[in-house]
Amino acid sequence: MVTDAKMDWRRFEPLTEDEAEESRLERLVTEKSLSRQDLAVILFGLRVRSGFGKEDFGI
């Protein structure tokens, strides 16, 4: 899943161009040992409700 110290996102479309956010996501995926299947389950199962933004989650 990791190539050249960067995540392989072939099946996913990153929503951020912010390097800090991208690094945080990659670190979280690695630390929690999340697989592509784990990510897909989360992303297909949840989304943030309309009206909530990153600031509501401390991001």
N, C-alpha and C positions, 0 to 999 in steps of 0.2 A: 504494500500500500504506500510505502514511502520510497521516493526516488530522488536522488540528489538532494537529500535533506528537505525536500518539499513534498507535500501531500499529492497524491495522484487523484485528481477530481474528475476523471473521465465520465463518470455517471452522474455527476452533480454539477450544478451551475453556481459558482460562488456569487454571493449577493453584495459583497463588499470589495472595494478597491483599496481600503485602508490597510496598510501593512501590519499595524498593531493588532487590528481585529482579526486579520488572517492568521497571524502568529498565535494569538490567543486560542483561536479555534483549533489550529493544528496541535498546540500543546494539550488542550483539553482532550482531543480525540486520542492522542498518544498516551496521556496519563491515565485515562479511563479505559484504555485498550478497546475502544469502540471499533467495530468492524463496519464495512460498507452496509451490511444488512442491518446492523444496529442503527446506523444513521438513517437508513431508508425507513425503518419502522417509526422512528421519531418524527421524521419529516412528513411522512404520509399520514401519521396519526394526529399531529398537532399543528396548529398555527397560532400566532398571536392574534387575539381579538382586535377587531377594528377599534381604533381610538387609543390603543396603547402603543407607546414608542419605547425605544431603547432606554430612555431616561427612567421609565417606570420600573425597569429591571436593574437599574444601577450600571448600565453599560454606557 
